């Protein structure tokens, strides 16, 4: 049975995960024990607004919070090798844990690093006011299907401002993070005309078709006002203690292949909570092409670095090397929490491949924890409104290094 650690500044004591024997369904009679139930629900404390940054294939903050608060103590180190929008590391930092974020896509670092050292709203306003807007800038690609001309001039002015700075301070990193997140979306809170949700930038050709379908054309959006409003939304429920916690933690940001992270010392990580890319389901670089343009990142170069497996065999080979690296950096008695999904219309359960990999590397398998949710239009923890597509439940493989 999985043993968890109570929160404490001292050496934690062990206690059972299960408060009631009747709360969860346990199947210990199989080769790989599985425990299922609703471990966190939409009725629990809402995640901090600081997490509300759109990114494809990300989990909600309740998942890492469940493990961070039970398996680690303040001052411990929490790691995510596939950081995405930074949910694990932001949640860990909010809870006073030191963090390491890694993702081969540099957009991930931009979206995460800006939310660690939090500026004040006054600092944000003053910096926005100080950034000059140049109306005579040209762009190397036609973006008129997304942006009205004055709006595009403001976006280009911001882009050049960030690129021309020798170093970015905390305020600059915050503004770059928010700007990158506001480039396209489906409401007036974004810089663009109506398009797909902000976690998936469509091609210019596709946007022209969307504009024709809805008989729309881009209208002016006040870029600085949008940035300031989104900043207020992100900061709205941060306490002074949480802001101090974010500023005081030790944070490391990497853009490496998760199989090779020499910047991370041997046996230095207490807990890894992650969700790896699942086969070829999500096109990360393609979805982020406009964000890459804004940050002067070569999309083709990133696409070459991102490994997209076409079958479970090649995916397993990659994960084997990832687990070798995780074993090296994990402390003794440390944990690896590996969220996997039901892919290919539930025909493949990736835990059946992950568990043998972890055991072969040297980890001790503990269990598969299946968090089951009731999906509704108003209460939907994973962003899925029907059970026919996507991930219907969270399947989480838990390992320990003895």
Rosetta blueprint (number, residue, H / E / L):
1 X L
2 X L
3 X E
4 X E
5 X E
6 X L
7 X L
8 X L
9 X L
10 X L
11 X L
12 X L
13 X L
14 X E
15 X E
16 X E
17 X L
18 X L
19 X L
20 X L
21 X L
22 X L
23 X L
24 X L
25 X E
26 X E
27 X E
28 X L
29 X L
30 X L
31 X L
32 X L
33 X L
34 X E
35 X E
36 X E
37 X E
38 X L
39 X L
40 X L
41 X L
42 X L
43 X L
44 X L
45 X L
46 X L
47 X L
48 X L
49 X H
50 X H
51 X H
52 X L
53 X L
54 X L
55 X L
56 X L
57 X L
58 X L
59 X L
60 X L
61 X H
62 X H
63 X H
64 X H
65 X H
66 X H
67 X H
68 X H
69 X H
70 X H
71 X H
72 X L
73 X L
74 X L
75 X L
76 X L
77 X E
78 X E
79 X E
80 X E
81 X L
82 X L
83 X L
84 X L
85 X L
86 X L
87 X H
88 X H
89 X H
90 X H
91 X H
92 X H
93 X H
94 X H
95 X L
96 X L
97 X L
98 X E
99 X E
100 X E
101 X E
102 X E
103 X L
104 X L
105 X L
106 X H
107 X H
108 X H
109 X H
110 X H
111 X H
112 X H
113 X H
114 X L
115 X L
116 X L
117 X L
118 X L
119 X L
120 X L
121 X H
122 X H
123 X H
124 X H
125 X H
126 X H
127 X H
128 X H
129 X H
130 X H
131 X L
132 X L
133 X L
134 X L
135 X L
136 X L
137 X L
138 X L
139 X L
140 X L
141 X L
142 X L
143 X L
144 X L
145 X L
146 X L
147 X L
148 X L
149 X H
150 X H
151 X H
152 X H
153 X H
154 X H
155 X H
156 X H
157 X H
158 X H
159 X H
160 X H
161 X H
162 X H
163 X H
164 X H
165 X L
166 X L
167 X L
168 X L
169 X L
170 X H
171 X H
172 X H
173 X H
174 X H
175 X H
176 X H
177 X H
178 X H
179 X H
180 X H
181 X H
182 X L
183 X L
184 X L
185 X E
186 X L
187 X L
188 X L
189 X L
190 X L
191 X L
192 X L
193 X L
194 X E
195 X L
196 X L
197 X L
198 X L
199 X L
200 X L
201 X L
202 X L
203 X L
204 X H
205 X H
206 X H
207 X H
208 X H
209 X H
210 X H
211 X H
212 X H
213 X H
214 X L
215 X L
216 X L
217 X L
218 X L
219 X L
220 X L
221 X L
222 X L
223 X H
224 X H
225 X H
226 X H
227 X H
228 X H
229 X H
230 X H
231 X H
232 X H
233 X H
234 X H
235 X H
236 X L
237 X L
238 X L
239 X L
240 X H
241 X H
242 X H
243 X H
244 X H
245 X H
246 X H
247 X H
248 X H
249 X L
250 X L
251 X E
252 X E
253 X E
254 X E
255 X L
256 X L
257 X L
258 X L
259 X L
260 X L
261 X L
262 X L
263 X L
264 X L
265 X L
266 X L
267 X L
268 X L
269 X E
270 X E
271 X E
272 X E
273 X E
274 X E
275 X L
276 X L
277 X L
278 X L
279 X L
280 X L
281 X L
282 X L
283 X L
284 X H
285 X H
286 X H
287 X H
288 X L
289 X H
290 X H
291 X H
292 X H
293 X H
294 X H
295 X L
296 X L
297 X L
298 X L
299 X H
300 X H
301 X H
302 X H
303 X H
304 X H
305 X H
306 X L
307 X L
308 X L
309 X L
310 X L
311 X L
312 X H
313 X H
314 X H
315 X H
316 X H
317 X H
318 X H
319 X H
320 X H
321 X H
322 X H
323 X H
324 X H
325 X H
326 X H
327 X H
328 X H
329 X H
330 X E
331 X E
332 X E
333 X E
334 X E
335 X E
336 X E
337 X E
338 X E
339 X E
340 X E
341 X L
342 X E
343 X E
344 X L
345 X L
346 X L
347 X L
348 X E
349 X E
350 X L
351 X H
352 X H
353 X H
354 X H
355 X H
356 X H
357 X H
358 X H
359 X H
360 X H
361 X H
362 X L
363 X L
364 X E
365 X E
366 X E
367 X E
368 X E
369 X E
370 X E
371 X E
372 X E
373 X L
374 X L
375 X L
376 X L
377 X L
378 X L
379 X L
380 X L
381 X L
382 X L
383 X L
384 X L
385 X L
386 X L
387 X L
388 X L
389 X L
390 X L
391 X L
392 X L
393 X E
394 X E
395 X E
396 X E
397 X E
398 X E
399 X E
400 X E
401 X L
402 X L
